[in-house]
Amino acid sequence: MSENILAGIDSPEDVKKLNTKELKQLAQELRQYIIEVVSKNGGHLAPSLGVVELTLALHRVFSTPKDKIIFDVGHQSYVHKIITGRREKFKILRQYGGLSGFPKRTESEHDAFGTGHSSTSISAALGMAVGRDLHKEDGHVVAVIGDGAMTGGLAFEGLNDAGIANKNLIVILNDNEMSIDKNVGAMSEYLSALRTGEVYNSVKDTLAKLLKSMDVGDDLLHFVKRLKGSVKYLIVPNSLFEELGYTYLGPVDGHDINTLTDVLEGAKKLHGPVLIHVLTKKGKGYEPAEKNPNSFHGTGPFEIATGKKIVAENAVPSYTEVFGKALVAEGKANSEIVTITAAMPEGTGLNYFAQALPDRYFDVGIAEQHAVTMAAGMAANGLRPVVAVYSSFLQRAYDNVLHDVCLQNLPVIFCLDRSGLVGDDGSTHHGVFDLSFLRNIPNLKILSPKDENELVSMLHSAIVWKCPVAIRYPRGSGVGVPVEKPQLLLYGKAEELRQGEKLCLWAIGSMVQTALQVADELQAEGMNVGVVNMRCAKPLDEMLLLSHAQKYSHIVTLEEGVLSGGVGSAVLECLNKNGMLANCQVLNLGIGDEFVPHGAKNILLKNLQLDSESIVQRIRNWLK
């Protein structure tokens, strides 16, 4: 291979200077560089490999930061980061103090809009176009959205409004037939028809052969090629996007830089909203990712030669796996149980249920609001729906939880995976707000297990109780306890793990194990410390709490979530309501009024002073 081109790319302007041959070489070098870094650090590999040529074409045609490029979700932004002055720092992608795995306005002027959750790009792009026009500025606004993200309701809202807003706006629909798992829904079927329509492709092939047989001049050839591209309007006159007010261009080969450049240059000259339908291959250029794109959507470290994931031997099963298998057992025992995911079957563990009981498994696409209200409808008709969703993704469906489920007291079970700190995905994905935003909703019961065995019992109990229940549990491996037959838990009752004198630790979920470690360390210093596994954030075990306020002079609450409105607040509210704060001092330990950055979970916990060593020191200082 000739001289390394990537080493000379320090800004998008350097990309504009390259010829076609050099751009193709750069695309290869970018893929190799991304594979090397992600194989060590983990990250979103397949999405970024699929948009290498598209990203190069975008920066060849547009000039950021004057022109705005908004990557929906942002897990496909690695190429963009590398060629916008962050090549060297990309080596510490997703590491503490390194680059975020998603676009961040504070990271670079080339990142027009911070993302991390799906389906926001079109709405944000329209807002930027409005701002541009009101300020009488020049510049183009481009939203790059995957076909998976198009299943989200917000994407349709933005698409609908932008279609009538009469603003110059370009929407690039990156169609790779995948989001994280296989796409579902009517939009997916519609795009598939555009991709594979036999009549359309047949007419285009016939016309192509006719062109080759004709001896025509350049002008006529250009005219007929334009006619060839317009055949789709004869075959599909009622294109959805055209009806919504967009000029539709495509489908376009997303791995042909010259064609992409030509189409983008043409789109710049059009007035009003334009939608460019680009066909790409997720995982392009790396065979393991091409063959198994969902496995390499978001991946941990792996061996480049084989694609084999690097995992610790005898790894403890994850909470996700334990939940997924336990739900299958519950489903086989109860024919009323149905499950719903918003495009995350493997991420939430519902893939086990989908395989075992496919008739009672529903994937609604990236549509959390719809998932929750659909579950409410199921519950209203006698079914027992389980909605498995990432904690931070449920934020998108808050009103549906409150209004459609809890107001009607319908027995929907929300299983919140990735609660607490999630590590490398960072501030957009940390599930640290769920206790606070759910605790204020009447009728909803909130549980959090100390280990995977208790998770199984909480799931079983939630099914028996027949009321709205949220169960929150962390990302990653469990504690390592054997999973036993589920037990019916006592409603609203905490578990007293240790009794002590003067000081008691009230902990919930993942912090219970930390509380036990803290108690051990303080025990070594001669302090006899009590430990309570709260189990329920709502309702609190008020009887036990009030008795402890009389027994202990000091209570410490521990939660892997924000303090404002969390379980520590619930403890204070209860003690204040019962006039017990004069008897007992309370220290709340959790996450303060801040967004937590990305990084390894142990580093984040230490920085937040929520590791056992820091907690011991904080308690020492407090008692003094």
C-alpha positions in Angstrom: 0.0 0.0 0.0 1.2 3.5 -0.7 1.9 6.2 1.9 -0.5 6.3 4.8 -3.1 8.9 3.9 -5.0 8.9 7.2 -1.9 10.3 9.0 -2.2 13.5 7.0 -5.9 14.0 7.7 -6.2 16.7 10.4 -9.4 18.3 9.3 -12.3 17.9 6.7 -10.4 20.3 4.4 -7.7 17.6 4.0 -10.4 15.2 2.7 -11.5 17.7 0.0 -8.1 17.6 -1.5 -8.1 13.9 -2.2 -8.8 12.3 -5.6 -11.0 9.2 -6.0 -8.2 6.7 -5.7 -6.9 8.4 -2.5 -10.4 8.5 -1.0 -10.8 4.8 -1.6 -7.5 4.1 0.2 -8.5 6.5 3.0 -11.7 4.5 3.4 -9.7 1.3 3.8 -7.3 2.9 6.3 -10.2 4.3 8.3 -11.9 0.9 8.6 -8.6 -0.7 9.7 -8.0 2.0 12.3 -11.6 1.8 13.7 -11.3 -2.0 13.9 -8.0 -1.8 15.7 -9.3 0.7 18.3 -12.6 -0.9 18.9 -11.1 -4.3 19.3 -9.2 -3.0 22.3 -11.7 -0.5 23.8 -15.1 -1.9 22.7 -17.6 0.4 21.0 -20.1 0.6 18.1 -18.2 -1.1 15.3 -20.7 -2.2 12.7 -22.6 1.1 12.4 -19.4 3.1 11.9 -17.9 0.6 9.3 -21.1 1.0 7.3 -20.9 4.7 6.8 -17.2 5.3 5.9 -17.8 6.3 2.3 -21.0 8.3 3.2 -19.1 10.3 5.9 -16.2 11.0 3.5 -18.7 12.2 0.9 -20.5 14.4 3.4 -17.3 16.1 4.4 -16.2 16.3 0.8 -19.3 18.2 -0.1 -20.2 20.1 3.0 -18.0 22.3 5.2 -18.5 21.9 9.0 -18.9 23.6 11.4 -20.6 26.2 9.1 -22.7 23.4 7.6 -24.3 21.2 10.3 -24.2 17.4 10.2 -26.3 15.7 12.8 -25.8 12.0 13.3 -28.9 10.3 14.7 -28.1 8.3 17.8 -24.4 9.0 17.0 -23.1 5.4 17.2 -22.0 5.8 13.5 -19.9 8.9 14.1 -16.5 7.4 14.5 -15.3 8.4 11.0 -16.6 11.9 11.5 -14.7 12.2 14.8 -11.4 10.9 13.2 -11.4 13.3 10.3 -12.4 16.3 12.3 -9.2 16.7 14.2 -9.6 13.8 16.7 -7.5 11.1 15.1 -5.0 10.6 17.8 -7.5 11.0 20.7 -9.6 8.3 19.0 -7.2 5.8 20.5 -8.7 6.3 23.9 -12.3 6.2 22.6 -14.8 5.6 25.4 -12.0 5.6 28.0 -12.2 7.9 31.0 -11.0 11.3 29.8 -11.0 10.2 26.2 -13.5 10.7 23.4 -17.1 10.0 23.9 -18.7 7.2 21.8 -21.3 9.7 20.7 -21.2 13.3 19.3 -20.8 15.9 22.0 -21.0 19.7 21.4 -18.4 20.2 24.2 -16.0 17.9 22.4 -15.7 19.6 19.0 -17.2 22.4 17.1 -17.8 19.9 14.3 -20.3 18.1 16.5 -23.4 20.1 15.8 -25.8 18.3 18.2 -25.2 15.9 21.1 -26.9 12.6 20.6 -27.0 9.1 22.2 -30.7 8.2 22.0 -32.6 7.5 18.8 -34.8 9.5 16.4 -33.8 13.0 17.3 -31.9 14.2 14.3 -34.7 15.4 12.0 -36.3 17.5 14.7 -32.9 19.0 15.7 -32.0 19.7 12.1 -35.3 21.5 11.5 -34.6 23.6 14.6 -31.2 24.5 13.3 -32.6 25.4 9.9 -35.1 27.7 11.5 -32.3 29.3 13.5 -30.2 29.7 10.3 -33.0 31.4 8.4 -34.0 33.7 11.3 -30.4 34.8 11.7 -30.2 35.2 7.9 -27.2 32.9 7.7 -25.9 30.7 5.0 -25.1 27.0 5.4 -26.7 23.6 5.0 -28.2 21.4 7.6 -28.0 17.6 7.2 -29.6 14.9 9.3 -28.2 11.4 9.0 -30.7 8.9 10.3 -30.7 5.1 10.1 -33.7 3.2 8.9 -33.9 1.6 12.4 -34.3 5.1 14.0 -37.1 5.8 11.5 -39.3 3.5 13.5 -39.2 6.0 16.4 -42.2 8.3 16.7 -40.1 11.4 17.1 -38.5 10.7 13.7 -42.0 10.7 12.1 -43.0 13.9 14.0 -39.9 15.7 12.7 -40.3 14.2 9.2 -43.9 15.4 9.1 -43.2 19.0 10.3 -40.1 19.5 8.2 -42.0 18.4 5.1 -44.3 21.5 5.4 -41.8 23.9 6.9 -40.4 25.0 3.5 -36.9 25.0 4.9 -33.8 23.9 3.0 -33.0 20.7 4.8 -31.3 17.5 3.8 -32.3 14.2 5.4 -30.0 11.2 4.6 -31.8 7.9 5.3 -29.0 5.4 5.9 -30.7 2.2 5.0 -28.8 -0.9 6.1 -31.8 -3.0 7.1 -30.6 -3.1 10.7 -30.8 -1.0 13.9 -29.4 -3.0 16.7 -31.4 -6.1 15.9 -33.4 -6.7 12.7 -35.7 -3.9 11.9 -39.5 -4.3 12.2 -42.6 -2.4 11.2 -44.3 -0.9 8.2 -41.5 1.5 7.5 -39.0 -1.3 7.2 -41.4 -3.1 4.8 -41.8 0.1 2.7 -38.0 0.7 2.5 -37.5 -3.0 1.5 -40.0 -2.5 -1.3 -38.0 0.5 -2.5 -34.8 -1.4 -2.3 -36.0 -4.6 -4.0 -39.0 -3.7 -6.1 -38.8 -6.1 -9.1 -40.7 -3.9 -11.5 -38.6 -0.9 -10.8 -35.3 -2.7 -11.0 -36.4 -4.5 -14.1 -37.2 -1.3 -15.9 -34.0 0.3 -14.8 -31.9 -2.7 -16.0 -33.7 -2.7 -19.4 -33.1 1.1 -19.8 -29.4 0.6 -18.9 -28.9 -2.0 -21.6 -30.7 0.3 -24.1 -28.3 3.2 -23.2 -25.2 1.0 -23.7 -26.5 0.1 -27.2 -27.0 3.7 -28.3 -24.3 6.0 -29.7 -25.1 9.2 -28.1 -23.4 12.4 -27.2 -22.5 13.4 -23.6 -25.5 15.8 -23.3 -28.0 13.3 -24.5 -26.4 10.6 -22.3 -26.7 12.9 -19.3 -30.3 13.6 -20.1 -31.2 9.9 -20.5 -29.3 9.0 -17.3 -31.5 11.5 -15.5 -34.5 9.9 -17.1 -33.3 6.5 -15.9 -33.1 7.8 -12.3 -36.7 9.1 -12.7 -38.2 5.8 -13.7 -39.2 5.2 -10.0 -41.7 8.0 -10.3 -43.5 6.1 -13.1 -43.4 2.9 -11.0 -44.0 4.3 -7.5 -46.0 7.6 -8.1 -47.2 7.8 -4.5 -43.8 7.7 -2.8 -44.3 8.3 0.9 -41.6 10.8 1.1 -42.7 12.8 -1.9 -46.2 12.9 -0.4 -44.8 14.3 2.8 -43.2 17.2 0.8 -39.7 15.9 0.2 -37.7 15.6 -3.0 -36.7 12.0 -2.9 -33.4 10.9 -4.3 -32.4 7.3 -4.4 -31.8 4.6 -3.7 -28.1 5.4 -3.9 -25.1 3.1 -3.4 -23.7 4.2 0.0 -20.3 2.8 -0.7 -19.7 4.7 -4.0 -18.0 7.9 -3.0 -18.3 9.5 -6.5 -22.0 8.8 -6.8 -22.7 10.0 -3.2 -20.7 13.2 -4.0 -22.8 13.9 -7.1 -26.1 13.3 -5.3 -25.1 15.5 -2.4 -23.9 18.3 -4.6 -27.2 18.1 -6.4 -29.2 18.1 -3.2 -27.4 21.3 -2.1 -29.0 23.1 -5.1 -32.6 22.0 -4.4 -35.0 24.2 -2.6 -37.0 22.8 0.3 -36.6 19.5 2.2 -34.7 16.7 0.4 -34.5 13.0 1.4 -31.6 10.9 0.1 -32.1 7.2 0.4 -28.6 5.7 0.8 -28.1 1.9 0.9 -25.2 0.7 3.0 -24.0 -2.5 4.5 -23.6 -2.6 8.3 -20.1 -3.9 9.2 -18.8 -3.2 5.7 -15.2 -4.3 5.2 -14.9 -6.6 8.3 -16.2 -10.1 7.6 -17.2 -11.0 11.1 -19.2 -7.8 11.5 -20.8 -8.2 8.0 -21.9 -11.7 8.9 -23.2 -10.9 12.4 -23.9 -7.1 12.5 -26.1 -7.2 15.6 -23.3 -8.8 17.6 -20.9 -6.0 16.5 -23.4 -3.2 16.8 -22.0 -2.5 20.3 -19.2 -4.8 21.2 -16.6 -5.4 23.9 -13.0 -6.2 23.0 -12.4 -8.9 20.4 -9.8 -10.7 18.4 -9.4 -9.0 15.0 -8.4 -12.1 13.1 -11.5 -14.1 14.2 -14.0 -11.7 15.6 -14.1 -13.8 18.8 -15.1 -11.7 21.8 -12.6 -11.5 24.6 -14.4 -12.4 27.8 -13.2 -13.6 31.2 -13.2 -17.4 31.7 -16.0 -18.8 33.9 -17.7 -15.4 33.7 -20.7 -15.0 36.0 -24.0 -14.7 34.0 -25.3 -11.2 33.5 -28.4 -9.9 35.1 -29.8 -9.6 31.6 -29.3 -13.4 31.0 -30.7 -14.4 34.4 -33.7 -12.2 33.8 -34.3 -13.5 30.3 -34.2 -17.1 31.3 -36.3 -16.6 34.4 -39.0 -14.8 32.3 -39.2 -17.8 30.0 -39.9 -20.1 33.0 -42.6 -17.7 34.2 -44.1 -17.5 30.7 -44.3 -21.2 30.4 -46.1 -21.4 33.7 -48.5 -18.5 32.9 -50.1 -18.2 29.5 -51.2 -14.6 30.2 -47.6 -13.3 30.2 -46.6 -11.3 27.1 -43.3 -9.5 26.5 -42.5 -6.3 24.7 -39.2 -4.8 23.6 -38.4 -1.5 21.7 -35.9 -3.0 19.2 -33.7 -4.5 21.9 -34.4 -8.2 22.2 -30.8 -9.3 22.9 -29.8 -6.2 24.9 -32.7 -6.8 27.3 -32.6 -10.6 27.3 -36.0 -11.0 25.6 -34.3 -13.1 22.8 -34.8 -16.1 25.1 -38.5 -15.5 25.3 -38.7 -14.8 21.6 -37.2 -18.2 20.9 -39.3 -20.1 23.4 -42.7 -18.4 23.2 -42.6 -16.4 19.9 -46.4 -15.8 19.8 -46.3 -13.8 23.0 -43.2 -11.8 22.1 -43.6 -8.3 20.5 -40.8 -6.1 19.1 -42.3 -2.6 18.3 -39.2 -1.0 16.9 -37.5 2.0 18.5 -40.8 3.2 20.0 -40.7 3.2 23.8 -43.8 5.3 24.1 -45.8 3.0 21.9 -44.4 0.0 23.8 -45.6 1.2 27.2 -49.1 2.2 26.0 -49.5 -1.0 24.0 -48.6 -2.8 27.2 -51.3 -0.8 29.0 -53.8 -1.9 26.4 -52.7 -5.5 26.8 -53.1 -5.3 30.6 -56.5 -3.7 30.3 -57.6 -6.8 28.3 -56.4 -9.3 30.9 -52.8 -10.0 29.8 -49.7 -9.6 32.0 -47.3 -7.6 29.9 -43.6 -7.3 30.7 -41.8 -4.4 29.1 -38.0 -4.9 29.1 -36.2 -1.7 28.4 -33.0 0.1 29.3 -33.4 2.5 32.2 -32.3 5.6 30.3 -34.6 4.6 27.3 -37.7 4.5 29.6 -37.2 8.3 30.1 -38.7 8.7 26.6 -42.0 7.2 27.7 -42.5 8.9 31.1 -46.0 10.2 30.3 -47.1 6.8 29.1 -46.0 5.2 32.3 -47.7 7.8 34.4 -50.9 8.4 32.4 -51.6 5.1 30.6 -50.3 2.6 33.1 -50.2 3.9 36.7 -53.2 6.3 36.6 -55.3 3.3 35.6 -53.4 1.0 38.0 -52.8 -1.6 35.3 -50.5 -4.5 36.1 -47.6 -3.8 33.7 -44.1 -4.9 34.8 -41.2 -2.7 33.7 -37.9 -4.5 33.8 -35.2 -1.8 33.7 -31.9 -3.1 32.5 -28.7 -0.9 32.7 -29.9 0.9 35.8 -27.2 2.8 37.6 -23.9 3.6 36.0 -23.3 1.9 32.6 -19.6 2.8 32.1 -18.3 3.5 28.7 -21.5 4.6 27.0 -21.6 7.6 29.3 -24.0 10.3 30.2 -26.7 9.5 27.6 -27.0 6.0 28.8 -26.4 6.0 32.6 -29.5 4.8 34.2 -29.2 7.0 37.3 -32.5 8.9 37.1 -35.1 6.1 37.3 -35.6 6.0 41.0 -36.2 9.7 41.0 -38.5 10.0 38.0 -40.6 6.9 38.9 -40.8 7.3 42.7 -43.3 10.2 42.5 -45.8 8.2 40.5 -48.8 6.9 42.5 -49.6 3.1 42.3 -46.1 2.2 41.0 -44.0 -0.2 43.1 -40.2 0.0 42.6 -37.9 -2.9 43.4 -34.2 -3.3 43.0 -32.4 -6.6 43.8 -29.1 -7.1 45.7 -28.2 -10.1 43.5 -29.4 -12.2 40.6 -31.2 -14.6 42.8 -33.3 -11.8 44.3 -34.0 -10.5 40.7 -35.7 -13.8 39.9 -37.8 -13.6 43.0 -38.8 -10.0 42.3 -39.9 -10.9 38.8 -42.0 -13.7 40.2 -43.5 -11.5 42.9 -44.3 -8.7 40.5 -46.4 -11.2 38.4 -48.3 -12.3 41.5 -49.0 -8.8 42.9 -51.0 -7.7 39.9 -50.1 -4.0 40.1 -47.7 -1.7 38.2 -44.2 -2.7 39.1 -40.7 -1.5 38.0 -37.7 -3.7 38.7 -34.3 -2.0 38.2 -31.0 -3.9 37.9 -27.5 -3.1 36.7 -25.6 -3.8 33.6 -23.1 -6.7 33.5 -22.4 -9.7 35.6 -24.3 -10.7 38.7 -22.8 -11.2 42.1 -22.3 -14.9 41.4 -24.8 -16.5 43.7 -26.6 -19.6 42.6 -30.0 -18.9 41.2 -32.7 -20.8 43.1 -36.4 -21.3 42.8 -38.1 -18.0 43.0 -39.7 -17.0 46.3 -42.7 -14.8 46.8 -41.4 -11.7 48.6 -43.2 -10.0 51.4 -44.8 -6.9 49.9 -43.0 -3.7 50.8 -40.6 -5.4 53.2 -36.9 -4.7 53.5 -34.3 -7.4 54.4 -32.2 -6.8 57.5 -28.8 -8.4 56.7 -26.9 -7.4 59.8 -27.7 -5.8 63.1 -25.4 -3.2 64.7 -25.1 -0.4 67.2 -25.4 3.3 66.6 -24.8 3.1 62.8 -26.9 1.3 60.1 -26.4 1.3 56.3 -29.6 1.3 54.2 -28.7 0.3 50.7 -30.6 -0.5 47.6 -29.7 -2.7 44.5 -26.1 -2.8 43.5 -25.1 -0.7 46.6 -26.0 -3.6 49.0 -22.8 -5.4 48.2 -20.9 -2.2 48.7 -22.6 -1.6 52.0 -21.5 -5.1 53.2 -17.9 -4.3 52.2 -18.1 -1.0 54.1 -19.6 -2.7 57.2 -16.7 -5.2 57.1 -14.1 -2.4 56.9 -15.7 -0.5 59.7 -16.1 -3.7 61.7 -12.3 -4.1 61.5 -12.0 -0.7 63.2 -14.2 -1.8 66.1 -17.6 -0.4 64.8 -20.6 -2.8 64.8 -22.6 -1.6 61.7 -26.0 -2.7 60.7 -26.9 -3.3 57.0 -30.4 -3.3 55.4 -31.2 -4.4 51.9 -34.0 -2.0 51.1 -35.4 -4.1 48.2 -38.3 -1.6 47.7 -37.7 2.0 46.8 -41.5 2.3 46.9 -43.1 1.5 49.2 -40.5 1.9 51.8 -40.5 -0.5 54.8 -41.5 2.4 57.1 -42.1 0.1 60.1 -38.5 -1.1 60.0 -37.1 2.4 59.2 -38.9 4.0 62.2 -37.7 1.3 64.5 -34.2 1.8 63.3 -34.5 5.6 63.8 -35.1 4.8 67.5 -32.4 2.1 67.7 -29.6 3.8 65.7 -28.3 7.3 66.1 -26.9 7.4 62.6 -28.4 6.0 59.3 -26.5 6.2 55.9 -28.5 5.6 52.7 -26.6 4.2 49.6 -28.0 4.3 46.1 -26.4 4.2 42.6 -28.6 7.0 41.4 -29.2 10.7 41.7 -29.8 11.9 45.2 -32.5 14.4 44.3 -35.8 12.5 44.7 -34.1 9.1 45.2 -34.4 6.6 48.1 -32.3 8.8 50.4 -34.9 11.5 49.9 -37.7 8.9 50.6 -36.0 8.0 53.9 -35.8 11.6 55.0 -39.4 12.3 54.0 -40.6 9.3 56.1 -38.5 10.3 59.2 -39.6 13.9 58.9 -43.3 13.0 58.5 -43.0 10.9 61.7 -41.0 13.5 63.6 -38.0 11.2 64.0 -35.2 13.4 62.5 -34.4 14.7 66.0 -33.7 11.2 67.1 -31.5 10.1 64.2 -29.0 11.8 61.9 -29.1 10.7 58.2 -26.3 10.8 55.6 -27.5 10.4 51.9 -24.8 9.0 49.6 -25.5 8.9 45.8 -24.9 11.0 42.7 -25.1 14.7 43.1 -26.6 17.4 40.7 -24.4 16.5 37.7 -24.2 14.4 34.5 -21.7 11.6 34.9 -19.2 11.2 32.0 -18.1 8.0 30.3 -15.5 5.7 31.7 -14.9 2.4 33.4 -17.5 1.9 36.2 -14.9 1.5 39.0 -13.3 4.8 38.0 -16.6 6.6 37.9 -17.6 5.2 41.3 -14.3 6.3 42.8 -14.7 9.8 41.3 -18.2 10.0 42.7 -16.9 8.8 46.1 -19.3 5.8 45.9 -16.6 3.1 46.1 -16.3 1.3 49.5 -13.0 3.0 50.4 -14.4 6.5 49.8 -17.6 5.7 51.6 -15.7 4.5 54.7 -13.8 7.7 54.7 -16.9 9.8 54.3 -18.6 8.0 57.2 -15.5 8.5 59.4 -15.6 12.2 58.6 -19.3 12.4 59.2 -19.2 10.7 62.6 -16.4 13.0 63.7 
